[in-house]
Amino acid sequence: MDVVDTIDALRQARQQMKGTVGLVPTMGALHDGHLALVRQAKAENDVVIVSIFVNPTQFNPNEDLSKYPRDIPHDLELLRQEDVDLVFTPTPELIYPEGFQTWVNVEQVSQGLEGERRPGHFRGVTTVVAKLFNLTQPKRAYFGQKDAQQAVVIKRMTRDLNFPIVIRICPTVREPDGLAMSSRNVYLNPEHRAAAAVIRRALLAASSAYENGERNADDIRIVIEHVLETEPLVEVDYISIANAVTLHEIEIQTDDPLLISLVVNMGGTHLLDNILLPAAHNTIDGLTDTLGGA
């Protein structure tokens, strides 16, 4: 496995690669969710590139950039075990050199949910992903369903900018109690970690209500709230019930596919999760190809 930290070295290595290339962009602190993306990339491509870069431009001033977990040696060992071909580990100064002033903005689908609560977040995401696409020239790129809005935004960007790249959205990988795997889970103390399982229970309760015929968004939200209220350590940031394709909030009874997403605060740690309804859909890829991707 080669590890490079400069653009020249990355381009030289890329020129030597034969066949199809799969890209897995990460911010490090790797867990089984990331490794599932790597394994999917390996199954579908001749060569796999993983990037590890804690992207400062997607953090707001009051967020946890300085505290974001970092363990490059451990990450590299995990990727060696997965037989990854190349790892790119740039510095912020390399990605955003002095005088940097060019940004990628995706307008509509980035405006609600996390985009509303974290101004500038998706501008940082799409800019760095566009740069990584340009530098690595992959055939396919891999992202997780846990960050559903991010997946929609990246698919939209890929389509709008005519990147010849297939965007693969892979199902969320979960702990045995249902908690979505996240690098931020390491922040949870044992009490908060145990309580965090309520997130998945709340989403499954919404799914059960939907499968039993409930279509009213307000009533589905009440079901979720009632489950979350059983755990006093949970502070709800938001619960969204949106059209799974447009991400527009649903206010009326509808049979449209829904993306139910929520963010809760657990002892200062924000945890995000979602579910698609009907439950037969594991990822947004199962809904429509109008979201983007070659």
N, C-alpha and C positions, 0 to 999 in steps of 0.2 A: 504494500500500500504506500503510495506516494503522498506526502504532505507538503503543500506549497502555501506560501503566504504573500506572494507578490503576483501582480497581474502578468508580468512577463513570463514567469514560471508557469502560471496557469495556462496561458496561451500556448506556450511551447508544448506542454503536456497534452493539451487538447488537440493540437495538430497531429500528434502521434497516435491518437485513438482511432480505432477502426470499428465500424458498425454503429449501432444506435447507442445513444447516450441518455441515461436517466439521471435527473438532478433531484436531490433531496435537500432543500434549503432548511437549515435549522439555526437556532440560537444556542445550541449546545445544551449542557445538563441533560444528556440523552437518557431516555428511558425506553421501555418496551414499545411505547407508541411510536417513537421515532424509528426504532428498529423494524417495526412492521412496515413502515414506508420504505425503508432500505430493502427489505426482503421482497416487497412488491416490485420495486425498481429493478432488482437483480433478476427477478423472474421474467421481466418484460424487455430487458435491454442487454446489449453486449457489454456495456461499460456503465459503472455507476460513479457519479461524483456527489459528494456530500459537502455542503458548505456549513461552517460553524462561525456565526457572526452575531454578536449581541448588538442589534441595530439601534443606535441611540436615537435616531430620528422618529422612531415609533413610540417613544416614551414621552409622556408629558412631564413638566417640571416637578409635579408632586408624586410621580410614580417611582418605582423601585429599580431604576437603572443600576445604581451603584450596588444594590443588594442582590441583583439578579444572579442566581447560582451559576458558577463557572467552575468547570473541572476538565480542562482540555486533555490532560493525560488520561483520565478515565474514559472520556469520550473517544479518544483515539484507540484505546485498547478495545472498546466495544466494537468500533468500526473495523478494526483488524480482524476480530473474530467473525465478523460478517463478510469478510473478504471484499471490502470496498476497494475500488481501484484508486481513487484520488480524493483527498480532503483539502478543501480550500479554507484557510484560516486567516482572513485579512484583518487588519486593524481599522478602526474608524477613520484614521487619517488617510488610509489608502482608498477607502470607498468614498469619502467626502473630503477631498483635498482642499487646501486653502483656496477660497474664491468660489467654491461650489455653489451653483445657483440654478440648477435645472432639476425640476421635479415632475413626477407623474401623478396626475390627479384623476381618479375615477369619480364621476360626479354623483349620480343618483343613488346607487346601491351602497355607497359608503356613508350616507348621511344619517341613517338611523342607528339604533342599537349601540354598538361600541363606538361607531363614528360620531354619534351625537354626544356621547359622554367623554370621549377622548379626542378632542379636536386635534387634527393633524396626524392622528395615528395612522390612518390608511394611506395618507400621502407618503409617510415614511416607509410603510410596507411595500406599496407598489413601486416606489422609486428603487428600493434595494433589490426587489425581485426582478424588475426590468433590467437592472444592471447585471444581475447574476445570469439572467437569460442571455443577455448580449455576450457576456464573457465565456459562458460554457456551451452555448449553442446546443441545448439538449433536444432530443426528439420528444421526451416526455418529462414532466415535472410532477412531484408528488407532495400532496398536502393532506392534512387530516380534517375530518368532518367536525371535530370538536370546535374548531375555529370556523364555524359555518359562514359567517359574514365575510371573513377573510377569503374563504374559498370562492364565494360568489364574486367578490371584488376582483380577485386575480383572474378568474375565468373571463370576466367582462373586459379587463385590461388586455388579456391575451387575444381576445377576439377583435377588440377595437383597434389594437396596434398591429394586427396581422402577424403576430408571432407564429411561426410554423411549428407550434409546440402543442402536444396533447396534455391537458391538465387532468391528472388523476386525483380524485378525492377518495381517500380510503377511510373505512369505518373507524370510529373512535375505539381505542383500546382502553379497557377498564380494569380496575382492581377487582378482586373477588367480591367485594361488597357493592360494586357498581360505580364507584367514584371514577370519573374520567381521569386517566393518567395525565399529569401536567408537571412541568418542571417546578412550578410554584407549590406543589404539594409538600415539598420538603420544609416549607415554612410552618406547617401545621404542627402544633403540639399534640400529644396523644389524645387529649380530650376533644380538641377541634377536629382531629382526623377522624375519630369515631363518629362525631356528629355530622360530618360532611356527607356521609352515606345517604342522608335524607334528600339530597339533591336528586339523585337518581330515582328514589322512591316517589318523589313529587312528579317527576316527568313520566314515570310509568303509570301513575294514577291518572294523569292527563290522557295518556294513551288509552287506558282502560275506559275512561269516560267517552272518548271519541269512538272507540270500537263498539260501545254500547249505544251509539247514536247521537251523542251530544255534538252539536256543531256551533253553538253560541260561544263566541270568544270570551265574553265576560264570565260565563259559567265555567268554562274550562280553566280560566285564571283563578276563579274561586277554589276550584278543586286543588290546584297547585298550592295556593296560599294556605289552605287548611292543613296540608301535609307539612309544609315548611314550618308552620306555627307549632308543630309538635316538638320542634327542636329549638329550645330557647337560645342556644348559642349562635343561631343563624340570624344575620341581618340581611334582609333582601335589598339588593340594589335595584334590580328591575326584573320584570317578567314580560317577555314579548311574545305575542302571538301574531305571526306575520305570514303573508303569502310567501311560499317557499321559493318562488322564482323571482318576484320583484322586490321582496323584503318589505313591502308596504304593510303597515299594521292593519290587522283585520278587526273591524268593529261590529260586523253583522254576522248572521248565520251564513255559513258557506260550506260547500263541498270541495273547495279548492285545496290542494295540498298545503299543509301548514308547516312552518318552522316555528317550533316553540323553543325559545331560548331564555335562559335566566342567568343572572350573575348574583352571587351572594357574597357577603363579607364574613369571613371566619377569622376572628382575632387579628384583623388587619390584612388578611390575605383574601384577594378577590378570586373566586372560583367561578368558571364559566362552563356551561354545559347546554346541550340542546337535544331535541328529538324531532324527527320528521314524522308527520302523520299524513296519510295512512302509514302504519308501522312497517309495511312491506318495504318501504324505502329506507335503505341504510345510509345513503349519502345523497347529496344533491345531484350527483351524476345520474341517479335513477329516475329523475324527474323530467329533464328536458335537455336538449343539446343547444338551446338558444343562449345558454349562459357563457358559451365561449369554448375555446380549445380547438385545435386544428382537426 
